[in-house]
C-alpha cells in the first residue's frame, strides 16, 4: 500500500507541475461557477418578482436539469485530458522500463496511477462542494443529505472515467490516441444499452453495461446497490485490464492466453453484475427529505399484502400508435418503471406478447387506413416489421389471445394485465395525456385489487338517468369507463356496473348513483332504495333542473329538498344559469382534493343547477359542501333606478352600435347581450355579485333574471351540494346530494371556460375518495418540501457572481502561477 501511495504522490506532482491539470481545474471552476450562478440568479429574481418557490434543493442541485446533472454531462470532456498521459507518457519516454526494473508490481503501478486520479477527482468535487456550501446559509431547511448523495454520484463517474482512461493510456505511447480512445469508449458505454436489446439472452448484459443514467440515481438522492456495484465493477474491470496490459508488455504470452485473461475478467464482472440485478438482493437508501425516490407509505402497505408471484403481461399491438413503448428493444427500460415496486416485492415476472389488430378508435382507425391505404392486414404487418427490423413471426393475431384477454374490449391498444398467483387480475393502460403511463396512484390501485375487494359503483337506470355508456356531453362515460382517461373510475380501482331499482340492489354494490331521473319512481323502487340505504350503502343523488318532482321523493327521508326553479348568478361573459360553486370550510375538510381546490382558488362549475334546502333530522351528520355566491351588491327588483337603467339598456341594444351606452349601466347592457364600444372600454363598471334561486326566468339568453325576494326567491349563498354521514354498526355510511347532474358529465369534465378556474374532475375524484373511505383513488401525497425560501437578496448577487465566477478561478490561477514560478526558479 505504501508503494501505491508513493506512486500516486509522484503522479500528482507531475500533474500539478504541468499546466494541463491546473487548466482543467480552472476551466472546471469557471464552468461550475457560471452554471451554478445561472440557477441562483434565476431563483433570486423569481423571489423578487413574488413567484412562489418550492423544492429549492432539488430544483437547483439534483433535478434532471439541475446543477449536478449539467456538470456530470460535461465530465467526459475533462478526464481524457488528464488520463491520456498516465501510462502513454511512460511508454513514450521509456521511463516504463525503469518502473519494470524496480521492485514494483503491475498491480501497484495501476492502482497508484488510479489513486492519483481519484485524488484529482476529489479536487474537482471540492470545487462543486464550495457551490453546495452556499445552500447552508441561503436555502431554508437545506436538504444536504440529498446534495451529498449527488456529489457521490458525480465522484463515482469521475473515478469510472479515470479507470477507462488509464486502460486506454496503457495501449499506446501516443497521448492523443489514448485521449481519442477514451472518448470512443465513453461513447460505446453510453450507447451499448441500446444495442442488441431485441436479443433476449444478450439484452441483460448490454443493458447492465450502459453507463447512461447510472449517476442520475445518485444525483436524485437514491443510493442503489446495483448502481454502486456497477461503478465499482466497471472501474475494477478496466484497472484489471490495465494490469493485464502491463503484464503483457513484460511477459510474452500467447494470444489465446491474453484473450482468456481479458475474457475471464469480463465474464467475472458480468456474472457479479448479473447477480447484483436480482431484485431480492438489491438494497436502497433514499437520502431525500420527502423520500420521493421511494413508494409512499400507502403503496408500501398495499405491496406488503401481496403473496406469491405477480405476473405483469404486456400486450403490444404493432398497429397501435403507442407501439413504440413496447418495442422489444425497450423492454428493459419499460420494466424499470416498476423498479420502485420490485424494491419492496421482488417476486414479479414480466412478459411481453405481441399481436396485430386494427385499432378500434375512430381517429386511430382513420389514420391507419389512410397511412396503409390499399394494403391488406398481412401486407401492412410485413411493411411495419420491415421498418422496425422485426420478425413478422413474432406477432400473432389479436384473437389468438382471446382465452387470456379481450383485446377488442381494450380497443386493441397497449395494455398490461397484472395477475396474482391465485388468478386474480386487473388491467393497467396507457392514457391519452402528456404522462401516458400510469403513475403511482393507478399502479398501486391495480395491485390493491389483487389483495382486497375495492368498491363497486352501480349506476341506476330505468328512468332516463345519465348513462354510464353515454359518451355524449351529458353522459358519464368519461367519469366511469373511458379507459384512455387517467381519472376514470375504472382506472383507479373501482368496478363499474349498471342496475335498476326494480329488483334489490346487488350486495356487491358499495356506491349507488342516481342522476337526473326524468320519470317518477314507483313505491317498490323507493322501497328498494330505502332497503339499500338501511343496509348502509353509500349513495350519490344528483338532480337536474325541471327534475325536482321526480328526485325529491329520493331525498325527503333525509329532510332534504331540491328547491323549485334554479340557481343563478352573474359571471362576466356567461349566461346567468352558470353557477361557480365554492367549497364551504367544513366541506373542504371531507377530502384533501376539496381542500386543494380551495387552496388553488378554483371553483366547481354547475350549468343549470338547483338549490338544496335541508333540515337536521338527527339521523345523519349534515355538512354543506358547495355553495353559490354570497348575496352582495345586488339591486332590488323594485329599485326605480335599476328599472330605469334596464329600460334604457334594452332600448340601446335595439338601436345597435351601443347608442346611449354612456347613460346606462354597462353591466346591465352586457347582461342583455350588448357589446360595449371600444371608446367606452375604460368606463367604470359596477359589478353585481350574488346568487339567488330564480323562479320566473327560463330563457337566459334573451332575458335577464332579476332578484325578487318578495316572490319567494331565496338569496345566496345557496347550498349546491350536501354530505350526509352516520355510523351504522361498523360501517360509516356516506351520502352525497348534488343540485346538478352536469358537474361531472363528459362535457363538463372536458370543458374549459375563459377566466373561470374550474376543477370538476378533481371534485369528482375527491367525492369518490370520500365515499370509498379513502381506499381509492390511492392517496400518494408526500410531506411538503420545507426548502421553499431562498435568503439571498438581489443586492447580494453581484458579490456571489464575482465570488463563484471570478474569485474562485482566479485563486486557482494564482496557485498555478505560484507553483510554476517556484519550480522555474529551481
N, C-alpha and C positions, 0 to 999 in steps of 0.2 A: 504493500500500500504506500509505503514511503517513496518508492521509486515512481509510482503513478503520480503522486502529488508533485514530485520533483519535475517530472516531465511536463505536467500541467503548468507549473510555475514558469518553466523555461519557455513554453509555448505562449503563455500570456505576455511575457516580456517581449517576445518577438512581435506579437500583435500590437502592443501598445507603444513599441518603439517605431512602428510603421504608421504612415498616415491613414491606411485603409481602415483599421479598427476605429480610430478616432472619427474618421469621416462618416463611418456607418452610424456611430453613436450620435454625432452631431445632427446628421440628416434625420435620424430616427426621432431625436428630441424635437426638431423643428416640425416634423410631420405630426407627431403626437400632440404638440402644443397647438398647432393650427386646428387639428381635428377636435381636440378637447374643448378649446375655447369657442369653436363653432357651436357646440351644444350649449355651453354656458351662456354665451351671448344671446342665443335664441330663447332660452328659458327665462333669463332675466328680463328680456324685452317683453316676453309674454306676460310675465308677472306685472311689469309696469303698466301694461295695457289692460290689466284687470282680468286676463284669461285665467280660468281655473287650472291648477296644476295637480297632477296625481302621479304616483309611482315614479318619482323622480330618479331613484337609484337605478331601477331597471331601464327607464327611458333613456337616461344619459349613458349608462355604462353597459348594460347587459342585454338589451333588446337586439333583435336581428339586424337592426340598422344603427345600433349603438356604438359607443367608443371602442370597446374591445373587439367587436366584430369587424369594424373598419380597420383597426390596426392589425388584427390577425390575418386579414386578407392580403396584407402587404408584406408580411414577414418573409415570404418566399423571395422577395427582391433583395433582402439583406444577407441572408445566411450564405448563399453560394459565394459571395464576395469574400467571406471570411474562411469558409471551408476549402476553397479551391486550392489553397496553398498548404494545407495541413500536412499532407504527405507528398504531393506532387513537387513541392519545393525541395523536399529531402531527396526525392529521386532525381530531380533536375540538377541539383548542386552536387550530388554524390555523397552528401552527408548521411544518407541512409546506411552507407557501408560502415560508418563509424558507430551507428546505433547497433548494427548487426554484430560488430566486433566486440561490443561492450556486453557486460553481463546483464542484458535487458531482454526480457521475453517479448514475443509478438503481442501477447495479451497486455503487457504493461504499456507498450507503445500505443496501442489502440485506445485503451482506457484512459491513458494520460492525455492524449490528444482530445478525446471526447470530454473529459473533465474540464479541460480549458474552455471548451465551447459552452459547457453548462454554466461555468462561472461568467463567461461573457453574456450568456443569455440572462443570467441573474442581473447583470448590469442593465440590460435593456428593460427588464421587468421593473427595476428600481426607478427608471425614468417614468414608467407608467404609474408606479405607486405614488410618485410625487403628485401626479394629477388626481389619483384616487384619494390622496390625503386631504385634498380640498373638501371632500364631502363631509368630513368630521365636523367642520366648522360652518359649512354653508347649507347643508341639507338637513331638514328636520327629520329626526328618527332615521338617520342614515343606516341602510342595511348593509353593513360592512361584510358579514359572512357571505352574502351574495357576491360582492365585489371580489373578495379573496378567492372564491371558487373560480371566478372568471380569470383572475390573474394566474391561477394554477393552470387553467386550460391553455392560456397563451404560452406559458413557460413550457408545457409539455410539447406544444407544437414546435417551439424553438429547438428543444432537445431532439425531437424526432428528425426534424430537417437537418440538424447538425450531424446526426448519425449517418444519414443518407449522404450528405456532403462529404463526410470523412471517407466513406467507402469509395465514392466516385473519385476522390482525390488520390486514392491508392492505386487507381487503374492506369494513371498516365503521369508523365512528367511535365505535361503542359497544363498550366493552371487554367487557361481559358477553356481548354477542352473539358477539364474537370468541372468548371462552372456550368458549361453548357450541358454536360451530362447530368448534373444535379437538377437543373431546370427541367430537363426531359423526364427525369424520374419523378419529380413533383407532379408533372402533368399526367404521367401514367397512373400514379397513385390516386390522382384526383378523378380520373376517368374510368378506372378499372371497375368501379362499382356498376357501371352501365354496360359492361362487356359480358357477353355470353349469358345474360340473365334468362334467356329462353331455354337454356340447357339446365335441367334440374340439378344434376349432380355437380355442376360447376358453379351454379348460382350462389351458393352459400359462401364459397371460398372467395370469389371475386367481390361479392358484396362486403365481406368482412375486411378485405384488404383495402377498400376505399377509405381514404383519409378525409373525404368530404363530410362535413357535419360532425366529425368526432369531437372537435373542440367546442362546438356550439353547445353541447350538453353541459360542459363545464361552465361556459360563459353564461348560460341561462340559469346557473345555480344548482345543477344536478351532477353529483359525482356518481358515476355508474361503473361498476367493477369491469364490465366488458370494455368500455372505452378506456379506462385506466390501464387495463392489461394490454389493450391494443397499442398504446403509446410505448409501454414498456417492452412488449414483444417485438414491435417493428424496430424500435431503437436497438434492442439486443440483437435482432437478426442482422442488421447492417453492420453493427460492430463485429459480430461473428464473421460476416463476410470479409470485413477488413482484416481480421486476424488470419483467415484462410488465405487472403491475397498476400499478406506479408510472409506467411509460411511458404506460399508457392514461389516467391522470389528467392527465398533462402534455400529451399529444398526442391529439387527437380522431381516432380511426381508425374505419373502417367495421367493423361487427360481424363480417363474414366474415374480415377481416384479423386481428382479435383472436383469433377462433376458430382460424384457421390457425396462429397463433403457439403457442397452447396445445396444439393437436393435434400440431403438428410436434415440440414439445419432448417431449410424451408418447411419440410414436412413436419418437423417437431413443432415449429411455431404455428403452422396451420392446424395441427392437432390440438394444441393448447388453446389456440384461438377458437376453434370449433367448440371445445368444451366450455369455454367462457361464455358462449352464447346460449347455453342451456338455461332456460328461464328459471328453473328451480335453484340454480347455483348463482344466479346474478344477485348482487347486492347494490343498494342505492342509498344515497344520502342527499336529501333536498335541503340546501342551505338557505333558501329564500324564506323571508318572514312569513308570507302567506301560504307557503308550500304549493305554489301554483304549478310546480312540476309533478305534483302528486294528485291522485284522485281525492276528491272531497270525502269527508267522513261518511256522508250518506252513501256514496258509492262504495266505499270500503266495507260498510256494513252489509250492503247487498252482496258484494263479492264473497264475503266471508261465509255466506249461506249456501254457496254453490257446492255441489257434490258430484264427483265423477267427472268424466271427460266432457268438455264442451267443444262441440264442433261448429265452426263457422264456415259455411259453404257459400261461396260467391258465384252467382250465375251471371255470366257476361255475354251479352248479345253483340255480335260483331257489327250489326246494323244499328245499334243504339248510339246516339251521339255522345254518350258517356263511355264508350268502349275503351277509350284511351286509359281510363283509370284502372282498368282490369287487365291490361296487356300482360302477357307472360313476362315481359321484360321488367315490369314494375311491381311484381308480386311482393318482393321483399320490402319495398317502400310502402306498399299497401298494408302489409302485416304490421309494419311499425306503428300504424295508427292505433293499435291495441296494445302497445308496449306497456302503457300505464296499468292496464288491466292484467296483463300477464305477470306483472311485477307482484301482484297480490294473489293471482291464481294462475300458476304456470301451466296447468293441465288444459291447455287449449290447442286444438288442432285446426289448421286452416286447409281448406280445399277450394280449388278453382275449377269450375266447369264452364265450358264454352259452347255456345249454341248460336244458331242463326234463325231469325224470325222477323217478319215485317214489323216495324214499330207501329203501335196502335194509336198513339196520339195523333190528332188530326193534322197539326202543323208538321210534326215529325214525319208522318207518312207522306205528306205532300212533298216535303223536302227530299225524302228518299226517292220517291218516284221521279221527281224532276232530275235528280242527280244521276240516277241509273236508268234513264228512260230507254226502253227497247231491250233491256236485258232481263233474262229470266232470273229467278232467285239463285239458282246454282251458278249462273254466269256472274252474277253480282258478287257472290261469295268468292269465286275464283279471282275476280278483279281486286276486291278489297284485301284478300290474303296476299296477293302478289305485291300490293302497295306496302303492306306491313311486313312482308317477308315471312309469312306464316304458312304452316302446312294446313291446307283446307280440311284434311282428315281429322284435325284436332276438333273441328266444330261439328256438332250434331244438330238435327232439327229440334226446335224447342219442344215439340210434342213428345220427344223421347224421354223427357224428364217429368212427364205428367204424373208418374207414380210418386215423385218426390215433391213437386211444387207446381202450382198452376201459374205458369209464367204469363199466360194470356191475361189472367186476372191482375197481374202486376204491370200490364201494359207492355210486356216484352222489354222491360228496362233492366238496368243494372240493379241487382237485388241480392241481399245476403239472407241466408236462413241460419238462425242460431238454434242449435239443437242440443239438449242435455242428454245425459246418459239414460235417463228414464223416459226419453222420447217426447218430452215437452219441447215446443218450438215457438219461435216468433221471427218476425222479419225486421231487417234494417234496410233502409232505402237511401238513394241519393235524392236531394231536394233541388228544386228549381230556384235557388238563391245563390248568393255570392259564395257562401261557405261550402255548398254542395254536400259535404259529408256530414253524417250525424255528429253532434257534439256530445259531451259527456252526459247531458240530460237524456237524450234519446238512446244512447248506448246503454246507460245504466237501467233505463226503463225496460229495455229488451231483456237484460239479464234478470231484472226483477220479476218479469213474467214467468221466468223459469223456476223461481223459488217461492212464489206466493200468488194468491188469487188477487188480481187487481180489479178495480171497478168495471162493471159493465153498464153502459149508458143506453137506456131504452128511449127511443123517440116515439111518442104516441101518434098514431094515425087513425083515420076514420071520420074526422070532422074537418077535412081540408086544411089540416095543420101544415106548418112549414115542413117540407120534405127533406129527409137526410140524403136522398139520392138526387135531389133537385139542384142542378148546377147553375140555375138562373140566378139573377141578382137577389131574389128573395129567399132562396133555399139555404140549407145548412150543410151542403156538401163539403165546402172548404173547411168549416169548423170540425166536421166529424170524420170524413173519409177521403179527403183529397190526398192521395199518397205522396205526390211531389211537394206538398206543403208541410214545412217543418213543424208548424204549430198545430197541425190537425191532431185530434184526439187519438186517432188510430196509430200515430207515430210516437205517442208519448205514454203508452202503456194501457190505454183504455180499449175495451172491446165495445163494438157498436152493434145495436140491433134495433129492429122496429117492433112495435107491439100495439095492441088496441086495448081498450078498457071493457070490451065486450066479454072478455074472459079474464080470470085472475092474472095479475102481473107475475111473470116468471120470478121465481125466488132468487135466480142468479142476477137479476137486475138490481143494481145498487143506486143508480141515479135515474130518475124518470124526468123527461122533458115534455111539457105540453106548451106549444107555442102557436098563437094566432088562430085558434079554432074558430070556424065560421058558422057552425051549427050547434044547436043545443045538445047537451049531454043528457042521456036518459038517467032515470033513477038507479038502474042497475049499474051503469057506468060510474056514477058518483059513488055508489057503494064500493065498487072495485077500487076506486081511487082512495077512498077512506080506509079500506082494509089495508092497502099498501102503506098509507101514512101511519096507521095504527101499529103496523109491524116495525116501524122505524125507518122506512125507506126515505132516502134523500130525494129532493124534488126541485125542479125549476118550472115556474109558471110565468110565461111571458105573454102579455096582452098586446093587441093592436087597437088602434082607434076604430070605432064602429064595431068592435067585437066585445064590448064590455058586458052586454047582456048574456053572452054565451060563456064568458070566462068568470064572471062574478060568482056563480054557484060553486066554482072550484076553490075559491079562497074565502068564502064567507065564514067557514068554521074557524078560521084564524082571526076573525074580527077585521078582515081586510076587505076593501072595496076599490075597484078600479073606477075612478071618477068619470062622470059624463064629460063630453066634449074632448078637448085635447089641450096639452100644454103648449104655449107659445112664448117666444122671447125674441128680442131683436138682436141679430148678429149681422153686422155690416156686410152687405154684399149678398146676403142669403135671405130666403123667404122666412117668415116668422115661425113656420112649423118645424124648423130645425132647432133642436134643443141641445145645448152643450152642457151636459150634466157634470158635476164635480163630486168627489168623494167627501163624505162627512168625516169629521175627526174620528168617530167610532168606526165608521165603515172602512176606512183605510187600514185599520188595525186587523181586519179579518184575514188578509193575505198580504204578504210582502209585495206582491205585484201591485196591489192597490196603492200601497204607500209609495212605491217607486213612481207610479203615475202622478201622484200628488206632488212628489218632490220635483218632477220634471215640469210641473205646472201645465200638465196636459189635461184633456177632458175626455168624456165619452159622448160621442155624437149619437143622438136619437132623433130620427126623422119621422114625425107623425106619432108622437108618444102621448100616452095618457098618464095622468097623475094617480097617485095611490094614497088613499086615506086609510087609517087604521086605528084600532083601539086595543089596548092591552087586555087580553082575556085571561092572563095568568098562566096559560098553558105553555107558552113559549117566551123566551127572551127575544124581544123585538129590537132590531137595530136598523135605523135608516142608513142606507149605503150610498145612494146617489140622490142629489137634489139639483133642481134647476136654479137659475139665478135668483138671488135675493131681490125683492122688490125695492127699487131705489130710483128716484128721479123720474117717475112715470106720471104724465099728466092725467088727470081725471077725465073721464069721457064727457062730463058735462062742463068742462072748463071752456068758457066762451072764447078765450084767446086761442086755445087749441083747435076748437071747431072752426074758427075763422082761418087759421093757418091751413087747416086741412082743405077747406073750400078753395082757398087761393092756390094751393098746390095742385089740386085736381084741375083747376082751370088752366094753370101754367102748363101742365102735362098735355092737355088737349091742344094748346096753342103751339106746341112743338118748339124746338130750339131753346127751350128753357126761358121763355119770356116771363118776366116778373119774378124771377128767382130771387133777386135781391130783397124782395119784400116778404118772402116766405121762409119757413124753416127748412134748410137744405136736407135735414134728416128726414122730415116728413116727405119731402119731394122724392128722395131716394126710395123710401118705403113704398111709394106709389109707382116705382119703376122708372122715374125720370132720370135724365142724365145731366149732371151739373157741368156747365161750360167751363173751359179751361180758365177763362178770365175771372171766374169766381172760385177757383180752386183753393185760394188762400182764405176764403171766408170761414170764420169760426163756426163749427157745427156743434150744437148741443147734443150730447149722447144720451139717449134714453136707455136706461138699464133696468132690467127686471123681467120677471116672467109671471104668467098667470094662467089659470085654467079657462081657456076660451070656450064659450058655449054657443056663440052665434055664428061667427065667420067660418065658412067652409072652403072658400076659394082664396088661397094665399098668394096667388099670382097677380090677380087684378084688384083684389080688395086688401084693405088694411084692418087688422084686428085692433080693437080698442078696448082697454081695460074697463069693465063695467061691474064694479063691486056691488052696485045696487041690484044687479040681476043675478047675484049669487056666484059671481066669478071670484075664485079664491086667488089671492096674490102669492107670489113666491116668497121664500124658497119652497118648492113643492117636491115631495118625495117621489123619486123616479124608480128607485129600487129598494127593496126591503129584505132583510135577512132575519130568519126565524131559527132559533136553536132551542133544543131541550134535551135533557138526559132521559133516555128511555131504556131502563135496565143498564146493560153495559155499553149501550150504543149512544153516541152523541148524534142525534138527528138534526139535519140541517136542511133548510128550505130557502130558496132564493125566489123572490117575486119581483118581476120587472114590468115596467109600464111600456115597454117597447120590445117587439119581437124582431125588429130590424137591426138592433145594435150589434148582433153577432152573425148577421146573414152574410152570404157570399159577397154581395155588393158592398156592404159597409166595411167588411174586413179588408177589402182591396182598394177602397176608395180613399183618395186624398183631397183635401179642400184647402185652398189658399188661405193662409193666415189663421187656420184652425189646427191646433196640435191635438190630434185625436190618437188614443191608444186603445182602440176597441179590441184588437186581438190580444193585447196584454190583459185587458179586463176579463176576456173570456177565459184565458189561461188561468188567471187568479181565481176566477169563480169555480172552476173545476178542481183546482188545487185545494180550495177551501172545502168543497163538497166531498172530496176524497180523503179528508183529514190529513192533508199534506203528503199523501203517498205518491201521487203523480199529478202533474209532471214533476220529475225529480228535482229537488232543490239542490242546486250546485253552487250556491253562494259561498264566497270565501270572506274571511275577515278583511276589512278595508285596509288599504295601504296607508300607513301613518306618514310616510315621507312625501307630504303634499305641499311643502313650503320650502322655498329657497331664500336664504337670508341675504344674499348678495344684492347690493343696490346698483343701479345704473351708474352711479358716480364711481363705483369701485371697479368697473370693468376695465378702465384704462390701465390701472395698476396690474390687474390679473392678466390682461393681454400682454403687457410688457414682460411680466414675470415668466409666463409659460412660452411665449413666442420668441422672446429676445434674451432675457437674462439667463435662463437655463442653457440654451445652446451656446451663449457667449461664455459661460463658465466652463463648459466642456472644451470650447475652443482655446480658452486661456490655459487650461490644464494641459492640452495637447502641445501648445507652444512652449510652455514651461519645460515639459519633459523633453521635447525635441531640442530646445536650446541647450539644456543641461547635457544632453547626450552629445550634441555637436561640440560643446566646449571641451568635452573629454577627448 
